[in-house]
Amino acid sequence: MAEQWRASVALAVAADSPLGRASDAIDAVAAHLPPPEQHARCAVCRDQPWPCGPFDRAARDLAALGIPVGYLVPLDLHPVLWPPAPASFDQQTLDMPGATDG
């Protein structure tokens, strides 16, 4: 059962600090992370792909408070949330060795 949840830490912050005011959203983000090595499914909403609705709502609440959700999401999940942008045709041409400048 333990492999279904990610390791976590608890931090004490002032209740009236930005993180303290966002504690419900932070708890929701942490609870709705997918299990390690399984980036496609939420650990709580097993019938929903990740990022699930509760994670998305909590992430939007954090963004509205100016708290970057990336600080609360493990690095292995960053490419799932923010996939690399595909290179445009112009970028591919400019990156090719020997390509002319115009």
C-alpha positions as CSV (number, residue, x, y, z in Angstrom):
1,M,0.0,0.0,0.0
2,A,2.8,2.4,0.8
3,E,4.0,2.4,-2.9
4,Q,0.7,4.0,-3.8
5,W,1.6,7.2,-2.0
6,R,4.5,9.6,-2.4
7,A,6.8,10.4,0.6
8,S,5.8,13.7,2.2
9,V,6.9,16.1,4.8
10,A,5.0,18.4,7.2
11,L,5.9,22.0,7.7
12,A,4.8,24.4,10.3
13,V,3.9,27.9,8.8
14,A,2.0,30.8,10.3
15,A,-1.7,30.5,9.7
16,D,-1.9,34.1,8.4
17,S,1.0,33.7,6.0
18,P,0.5,33.1,2.2
19,L,1.2,29.4,2.7
20,G,-1.0,29.2,5.8
21,R,-3.9,30.8,4.0
22,A,-3.5,28.3,1.1
23,S,-3.2,25.2,3.3
24,D,-6.4,23.6,2.0
25,A,-5.3,24.0,-1.6
26,I,-1.8,22.7,-0.7
27,D,-3.3,19.7,1.0
28,A,-5.4,19.0,-2.1
29,V,-2.5,19.2,-4.4
30,A,-0.4,16.8,-2.3
31,A,-3.3,14.4,-1.8
32,H,-4.1,14.2,-5.5
33,L,-0.6,13.4,-6.8
34,P,-0.2,10.2,-8.8
35,P,1.7,7.3,-7.2
36,P,5.4,7.1,-7.9
37,E,6.1,5.6,-11.3
38,Q,2.4,6.0,-12.4
39,H,2.0,9.4,-13.9
40,A,-1.3,8.7,-15.5
41,R,-3.7,8.2,-12.6
42,C,-4.6,10.2,-9.5
43,A,-4.0,8.2,-6.3
44,V,-7.4,9.4,-4.9
45,C,-9.5,9.7,-8.1
46,R,-8.6,6.4,-9.5
47,D,-11.1,6.7,-12.3
48,Q,-9.7,10.0,-13.5
49,P,-6.5,10.7,-15.4
50,W,-3.9,12.9,-13.7
51,P,-4.1,15.9,-13.3
52,C,-7.6,15.2,-12.0
53,G,-10.3,17.8,-11.4
54,P,-9.5,18.4,-7.6
55,F,-5.8,18.8,-8.4
56,D,-6.6,21.3,-11.1
57,R,-8.9,23.3,-8.9
58,A,-6.4,23.4,-6.1
59,A,-3.6,24.4,-8.5
60,R,-5.7,27.3,-9.8
61,D,-6.5,28.4,-6.3
62,L,-2.7,28.5,-5.6
63,A,-2.0,30.4,-8.8
64,A,-4.7,33.0,-7.8
65,L,-2.8,33.4,-4.5
66,G,0.5,33.8,-6.3
67,I,1.9,30.5,-5.1
68,P,3.6,28.5,-7.9
69,V,2.2,24.9,-8.0
70,G,5.6,23.7,-9.4
71,Y,7.1,24.1,-5.9
72,L,4.6,21.5,-4.6
73,V,4.8,19.0,-7.4
74,P,7.7,16.5,-7.6
75,L,10.1,17.1,-10.5
76,D,9.2,13.9,-12.3
77,L,5.7,15.2,-12.8
78,H,6.7,18.6,-14.2
79,P,6.8,17.3,-17.8
80,V,3.3,15.9,-17.4
81,L,1.9,19.2,-16.3
82,W,4.1,21.3,-18.6
83,P,5.0,19.2,-21.7
84,P,7.9,20.6,-23.7
85,A,6.6,22.8,-26.6
86,P,7.2,21.3,-30.0
87,A,9.8,23.1,-32.1
88,S,8.3,25.3,-34.8
89,F,9.5,25.0,-38.4
90,D,11.6,28.1,-38.1
91,Q,13.3,26.8,-34.9
92,Q,14.1,23.5,-36.6
93,T,15.7,25.4,-39.5
94,L,17.7,27.7,-37.4
95,D,19.0,24.9,-35.2
96,M,20.2,22.8,-38.1
97,P,24.0,22.9,-38.6
98,G,24.9,24.7,-41.8
99,A,21.4,26.3,-42.2
100,T,21.5,29.7,-43.9
101,D,20.4,32.8,-42.0
102,G,17.6,33.8,-44.2
